[in-house]
Amino acid sequence: MKIITEKKIKSGLLSRPEPHSRKTLPKIDFTLRQMNRSLRTANLLALLEREMPNFYIVTEVVGQWVWITFADK
């Protein structure tokens, strides 16, 4: 035999909406993104080394995949 009980909500609030962030995210250039995704591994590594040396330092190549691991979110 099951006993069903209902909990009463004292506050009257059913849910609380998430606060909206005031920080705007940068726009994504999808054309540039697609071009970068189609680069060969050597060309991608050269681009990273030239334009983002901090990312290049933590870059790993596994097969044909290029991995960049970030410590923070």
Buried (B, 14 or more C-beta within 10 A) or exposed (E): EEEEEEEEEEEEEEEEEEEEEEEEEEEEEEEEEEEEEEBEEEEBBEEBEEEEEEEBEEBEEEEEEBEEEEEEE
